[in-house]
């Protein structure tokens, strides 16, 4: 006898999978972003928890410039598969494009907390984005710590350390002088 209380929530409508694959072809091979977007919306409508379709729909929305929609879809995907480094990295990129640097940094930290170094190039890109976000938020000391961390991991990383050092010195002088920039 089957236990009815254990309903499998990973049931996927076969049409969702078909639409996902067609959308992949439209997007990657035929460069038809609008067709892919429509098919992926239908796939997610048929199977709301189909992780692959949600992620590709979010990627497509991002490509179309719908950053807020893409962020919402990535967050939905992160609820389905929590602790997914790529999903959090995508959320960071959306919030960066929306100029919501505080939320971008929050998701950046979540991404690094679940990072298993599976995707080394994505890890490096996200660390560079974090440094850029910290500098834009005038968090120069934290940015310099992350640059040191990045430099230990990557020899090819090239950054103008003098620029950051001058920013830190200027920031410290401003704090010490109690002057406010108007």
C-alpha atoms as a printed R data frame, in Angstrom:
    type eleno elety resid chain resno      x      y       z
1   ATOM     1    CA   UNK     A     1  0.000  0.000   0.000
2   ATOM     2    CA   UNK     A     2  1.290  3.425  -0.908
3   ATOM     3    CA   UNK     A     3  1.590  6.170   1.662
4   ATOM     4    CA   UNK     A     4 -0.591  8.966   0.288
5   ATOM     5    CA   UNK     A     5  0.909 11.635   2.557
6   ATOM     6    CA   UNK     A     6  4.214 11.411   0.653
7   ATOM     7    CA   UNK     A     7  3.196 13.107  -2.566
8   ATOM     8    CA   UNK     A     8  6.068 13.595  -4.974
9   ATOM     9    CA   UNK     A     9  6.412 17.348  -5.618
10  ATOM    10    CA   UNK     A    10  8.947 16.781  -8.387
11  ATOM    11    CA   UNK     A    11  6.395 15.664 -10.951
12  ATOM    12    CA   UNK     A    12  7.082 17.444 -14.228
13  ATOM    13    CA   UNK     A    13  4.566 17.893 -16.988
14  ATOM    14    CA   UNK     A    14  6.118 16.391 -20.127
15  ATOM    15    CA   UNK     A    15  5.036 19.471 -22.079
16  ATOM    16    CA   UNK     A    16  7.122 21.630 -19.732
17  ATOM    17    CA   UNK     A    17 10.194 19.604 -20.561
18  ATOM    18    CA   UNK     A    18  9.420 19.772 -24.299
19  ATOM    19    CA   UNK     A    19  8.878 23.543 -24.150
20  ATOM    20    CA   UNK     A    20 12.084 23.941 -22.158
21  ATOM    21    CA   UNK     A    21 14.105 22.072 -24.792
22  ATOM    22    CA   UNK     A    22 12.506 24.011 -27.645
23  ATOM    23    CA   UNK     A    23 13.216 27.272 -25.830
24  ATOM    24    CA   UNK     A    24 16.838 26.209 -25.361
25  ATOM    25    CA   UNK     A    25 17.138 25.661 -29.101
26  ATOM    26    CA   UNK     A    26 15.409 28.966 -29.846
27  ATOM    27    CA   UNK     A    27 17.705 30.836 -27.503
28  ATOM    28    CA   UNK     A    28 21.068 29.212 -28.120
29  ATOM    29    CA   UNK     A    29 20.891 28.046 -31.729
30  ATOM    30    CA   UNK     A    30 18.355 30.261 -33.464
31  ATOM    31    CA   UNK     A    31 18.899 33.442 -31.415
32  ATOM    32    CA   UNK     A    32 15.134 33.903 -31.093
33  ATOM    33    CA   UNK     A    33 14.828 35.308 -27.588
34  ATOM    34    CA   UNK     A    34 11.150 36.265 -27.837
35  ATOM    35    CA   UNK     A    35 10.058 32.767 -28.854
36  ATOM    36    CA   UNK     A    36 12.164 31.249 -26.088
37  ATOM    37    CA   UNK     A    37 10.663 33.643 -23.544
38  ATOM    38    CA   UNK     A    38  7.079 32.734 -24.535
39  ATOM    39    CA   UNK     A    39  7.777 28.996 -24.433
40  ATOM    40    CA   UNK     A    40  9.482 29.228 -21.059
41  ATOM    41    CA   UNK     A    41  6.591 31.229 -19.595
42  ATOM    42    CA   UNK     A    42  4.261 28.460 -20.729
43  ATOM    43    CA   UNK     A    43  6.569 25.756 -19.334
44  ATOM    44    CA   UNK     A    44  6.632 27.458 -15.922
45  ATOM    45    CA   UNK     A    45  2.866 27.896 -16.049
46  ATOM    46    CA   UNK     A    46  2.428 24.150 -16.686
47  ATOM    47    CA   UNK     A    47  4.959 23.117 -14.015
48  ATOM    48    CA   UNK     A    48  5.556 25.978 -11.555
49  ATOM    49    CA   UNK     A    49  8.419 24.157  -9.777
50  ATOM    50    CA   UNK     A    50 10.397 23.127 -12.864
51  ATOM    51    CA   UNK     A    51 13.804 24.462 -11.825
52  ATOM    52    CA   UNK     A    52 15.422 24.329 -15.277
53  ATOM    53    CA   UNK     A    53 12.572 26.245 -16.890
54  ATOM    54    CA   UNK     A    54 12.543 28.888 -14.174
55  ATOM    55    CA   UNK     A    55 16.295 29.414 -14.435
56  ATOM    56    CA   UNK     A    56 16.250 29.683 -18.228
57  ATOM    57    CA   UNK     A    57 13.201 31.972 -18.088
58  ATOM    58    CA   UNK     A    58 15.063 34.174 -15.617
59  ATOM    59    CA   UNK     A    59 18.153 34.160 -17.865
60  ATOM    60    CA   UNK     A    60 15.975 35.125 -20.817
61  ATOM    61    CA   UNK     A    61 14.224 37.866 -18.838
62  ATOM    62    CA   UNK     A    62 17.646 39.208 -17.863
63  ATOM    63    CA   UNK     A    63 18.740 39.231 -21.512
64  ATOM    64    CA   UNK     A    64 15.578 41.134 -22.424
65  ATOM    65    CA   UNK     A    65 16.382 43.732 -19.738
66  ATOM    66    CA   UNK     A    66 13.635 42.680 -17.318
67  ATOM    67    CA   UNK     A    67 15.966 42.736 -14.312
68  ATOM    68    CA   UNK     A    68 13.265 42.922 -11.636
69  ATOM    69    CA   UNK     A    69 11.347 40.006 -13.192
70  ATOM    70    CA   UNK     A    70 14.590 38.029 -13.522
71  ATOM    71    CA   UNK     A    71 15.452 38.650  -9.857
72  ATOM    72    CA   UNK     A    72 12.033 37.390  -8.788
73  ATOM    73    CA   UNK     A    73 12.408 34.260 -10.904
74  ATOM    74    CA   UNK     A    74 15.907 33.564  -9.566
75  ATOM    75    CA   UNK     A    75 14.602 33.959  -6.017
76  ATOM    76    CA   UNK     A    76 11.790 31.522  -6.848
77  ATOM    77    CA   UNK     A    77 14.410 29.090  -8.186
78  ATOM    78    CA   UNK     A    78 16.503 29.515  -5.027
79  ATOM    79    CA   UNK     A    79 13.459 28.526  -2.982
80  ATOM    80    CA   UNK     A    80 13.164 25.327  -5.024
81  ATOM    81    CA   UNK     A    81 16.878 24.488  -4.842
82  ATOM    82    CA   UNK     A    82 18.381 26.365  -1.906
83  ATOM    83    CA   UNK     A    83 22.141 26.795  -1.574
84  ATOM    84    CA   UNK     A    84 22.726 26.944  -5.316
85  ATOM    85    CA   UNK     A    85 25.771 29.130  -5.993
86  ATOM    86    CA   UNK     A    86 24.815 29.979  -9.581
87  ATOM    87    CA   UNK     A    87 21.296 31.034  -8.587
88  ATOM    88    CA   UNK     A    88 22.579 33.383  -5.892
89  ATOM    89    CA   UNK     A    89 25.198 34.776  -8.281
90  ATOM    90    CA   UNK     A    90 22.451 35.547 -10.802
91  ATOM    91    CA   UNK     A    91 20.408 37.311  -8.106
92  ATOM    92    CA   UNK     A    92 23.479 39.421  -7.285
93  ATOM    93    CA   UNK     A    93 23.827 40.414 -10.922
94  ATOM    94    CA   UNK     A    94 20.139 41.412 -11.141
95  ATOM    95    CA   UNK     A    95 20.304 43.579  -8.037
96  ATOM    96    CA   UNK     A    96 23.528 45.127  -9.283
97  ATOM    97    CA   UNK     A    97 21.771 46.086 -12.519
98  ATOM    98    CA   UNK     A    98 18.855 47.484 -10.492
99  ATOM    99    CA   UNK     A    99 21.406 49.477  -8.458
100 ATOM   100    CA   UNK     A   100 20.221 47.872  -5.224
101 ATOM   101    CA   UNK     A   101 23.731 47.313  -3.910
102 ATOM   102    CA   UNK     A   102 22.685 46.427  -0.367
103 ATOM   103    CA   UNK     A   103 20.613 43.427  -1.513
104 ATOM   104    CA   UNK     A   104 23.290 42.507  -4.039
105 ATOM   105    CA   UNK     A   105 25.866 42.290  -1.234
106 ATOM   106    CA   UNK     A   106 23.455 40.229   0.884
107 ATOM   107    CA   UNK     A   107 23.029 37.648  -1.865
108 ATOM   108    CA   UNK     A   108 26.749 37.786  -2.601
109 ATOM   109    CA   UNK     A   109 27.432 36.628   0.947
110 ATOM   110    CA   UNK     A   110 24.791 33.892   0.595
111 ATOM   111    CA   UNK     A   111 26.460 32.718  -2.606
112 ATOM   112    CA   UNK     A   112 29.893 32.526  -1.008
113 ATOM   113    CA   UNK     A   113 28.426 30.713   2.012
114 ATOM   114    CA   UNK     A   114 27.265 27.840  -0.202
115 ATOM   115    CA   UNK     A   115 30.143 27.898  -2.694
116 ATOM   116    CA   UNK     A   116 31.877 24.591  -3.248
117 ATOM   117    CA   UNK     A   117 34.357 25.951  -5.834
118 ATOM   118    CA   UNK     A   118 32.647 23.838  -8.488
119 ATOM   119    CA   UNK     A   119 32.583 26.740 -10.894
120 ATOM   120    CA   UNK     A   120 35.877 28.526 -10.384
121 ATOM   121    CA   UNK     A   121 35.377 31.146 -13.093
122 ATOM   122    CA   UNK     A   122 31.946 32.096 -11.716
123 ATOM   123    CA   UNK     A   123 33.470 32.323  -8.225
124 ATOM   124    CA   UNK     A   124 36.123 34.765  -9.477
125 ATOM   125    CA   UNK     A   125 33.552 36.843 -11.379
126 ATOM   126    CA   UNK     A   126 31.322 37.057  -8.319
127 ATOM   127    CA   UNK     A   127 34.233 38.077  -6.117
128 ATOM   128    CA   UNK     A   128 35.088 40.845  -8.602
129 ATOM   129    CA   UNK     A   129 31.445 41.999  -8.559
130 ATOM   130    CA   UNK     A   130 31.500 42.006  -4.751
131 ATOM   131    CA   UNK     A   131 34.599 44.209  -4.758
132 ATOM   132    CA   UNK     A   132 32.906 46.577  -7.204
133 ATOM   133    CA   UNK     A   133 29.786 46.683  -4.993
134 ATOM   134    CA   UNK     A   134 31.834 47.349  -1.870
135 ATOM   135    CA   UNK     A   135 33.656 50.216  -3.575
136 ATOM   136    CA   UNK     A   136 30.358 51.708  -4.766
137 ATOM   137    CA   UNK     A   137 29.124 51.533  -1.154
138 ATOM   138    CA   UNK     A   138 32.370 53.196   0.051
139 ATOM   139    CA   UNK     A   139 33.290 50.104   2.063
140 ATOM   140    CA   UNK     A   140 36.926 50.374   1.058
141 ATOM   141    CA   UNK     A   141 38.492 48.325   3.858
142 ATOM   142    CA   UNK     A   142 36.261 45.331   3.172
143 ATOM   143    CA   UNK     A   143 36.997 45.730  -0.549
144 ATOM   144    CA   UNK     A   144 40.728 45.648   0.136
145 ATOM   145    CA   UNK     A   145 40.332 42.466   2.214
146 ATOM   146    CA   UNK     A   146 38.417 40.849  -0.639
147 ATOM   147    CA   UNK     A   147 41.059 41.977  -3.137
148 ATOM   148    CA   UNK     A   148 43.711 40.264  -1.033
149 ATOM   149    CA   UNK     A   149 41.526 37.154  -0.928
150 ATOM   150    CA   UNK     A   150 41.064 37.309  -4.697
151 ATOM   151    CA   UNK     A   151 44.747 37.884  -5.306
152 ATOM   152    CA   UNK     A   152 45.600 34.772  -3.286
153 ATOM   153    CA   UNK     A   153 43.245 32.712  -5.437
154 ATOM   154    CA   UNK     A   154 44.064 34.172  -8.840
155 ATOM   155    CA   UNK     A   155 47.402 35.297 -10.147
156 ATOM   156    CA   UNK     A   156 45.954 36.862 -13.306
157 ATOM   157    CA   UNK     A   157 43.784 39.311 -11.366
158 ATOM   158    CA   UNK     A   158 44.758 42.859 -12.205
159 ATOM   159    CA   UNK     A   159 43.417 45.705 -10.122
160 ATOM   160    CA   UNK     A   160 44.580 49.244  -9.509
161 ATOM   161    CA   UNK     A   161 45.551 48.885  -5.835
162 ATOM   162    CA   UNK     A   162 46.776 52.479  -5.698
163 ATOM   163    CA   UNK     A   163 43.267 53.679  -6.593
164 ATOM   164    CA   UNK     A   164 41.737 51.731  -3.707
165 ATOM   165    CA   UNK     A   165 44.501 52.757  -1.311
166 ATOM   166    CA   UNK     A   166 43.926 56.443  -2.182
167 ATOM   167    CA   UNK     A   167 40.183 55.991  -1.620
168 ATOM   168    CA   UNK     A   168 40.803 54.451   1.812
169 ATOM   169    CA   UNK     A   169 43.186 57.248   2.792
170 ATOM   170    CA   UNK     A   170 40.728 59.905   1.555
171 ATOM   171    CA   UNK     A   171 37.850 58.199   3.381
172 ATOM   172    CA   UNK     A   172 39.856 58.060   6.642
173 ATOM   173    CA   UNK     A   173 40.785 61.756   6.327
174 ATOM   174    CA   UNK     A   174 37.149 62.663   5.748
175 ATOM   175    CA   UNK     A   175 36.080 60.752   8.849
176 ATOM   176    CA   UNK     A   176 38.856 62.276  10.955
177 ATOM   177    CA   UNK     A   177 38.052 65.836   9.819
178 ATOM   178    CA   UNK     A   178 34.319 65.536  10.613
179 ATOM   179    CA   UNK     A   179 33.564 67.360   7.345
180 ATOM   180    CA   UNK     A   180 30.518 66.482   5.327
181 ATOM   181    CA   UNK     A   181 30.358 66.604   1.548
182 ATOM   182    CA   UNK     A   182 27.300 68.478   0.332
